[in-house]
Amino acid sequence: MLGGNLGAYAVKGEYTAGFSIGGFSYQGTVGGSAASAHIGVNMGSNYNLSNGTLNVHFTENIGLGIGEKAGFEMTIPIPFVK
């Protein structure tokens, strides 16, 4: 994983939803903040040898007064590498 975040906020909220189909899974996150000053990004990927999946993650946020956040996580089955 690689990333960093810096800032502060008075009010924050976020919502995450996802689905899975045939071993693939996806989660998306959206959020917002008020009375805020922040910036950040986190990203990464890894391969899980125990279950044969590639995992990918990305999240970003930025705000000055009013802010936003968005991100996703994906799991991709790669059984032939297992």
N, C-alpha and C positions, 0 to 999 in steps of 0.2 A: 504494500500500500504506500501511496505517496500523497502528501497533501499538507494543508495547514489552514487554520482559521483564526481570525482575530476580530474582536469587536464586542459590542454590548447592545442590549435591547431591553425595552420595558415590557413589551407584549409580543408573544410569539405563538404561532399556531402552524400545524402541518397535518397533512392527510396522506396516507399511504394505502394503495390498493394493488392487487396483483392477480395473476392467474397462472395456471399450469396446463400444458397440452403436450401429451406424448413425451414426458420427461423434460421438456423445456419449461422453465418457469421465468416469470418476469414480474417485477415489482416497480412501481413508479411512485415517486413522492413529490408533492408540491407543498409549498408553505409560504408564509408571509410574516412580516414583523412590522411593528410600529414604534416610533420613538427610538430608532435604531441607527447604529453606525457599525457595519460589519462587512467583511469580505472573506471568502474562503473557497477552497476546492479540495476535494478528496477523490482519489481514483486508484484503481488497482485491478489486478486479476490474479488468479491462481488456479492451479489444476489440483483437484482432489483425487489422489490415487486410490483411496478406499472405495469410492463410489463411481469413479470415472467421469467426473464432470468438470467443465471449465466454468469458473465463476468470474463475472465481470461486474465492477461497481464504479459508479461515477456520481458525485454530488457537487453542486456549486451553490453559492449564496452570495448575495450582495445587497447592501442597503445603506441609504443615507436619508434618514427621516422615515421613509417607508421602504421595506425591503422584500426580497423574494428569495425562494429556495426551490431548486428542482434537482431531481436525481433519479437514477434507476439502478436496479440490480438484476442481472440475468444469470441463469444457470443453464448451461448447454451440455447435454449428455454426449460424451465421446467414448462409447463403450469399446471400440476397437483398439484404443490405446491402453486400456486397462490391463 
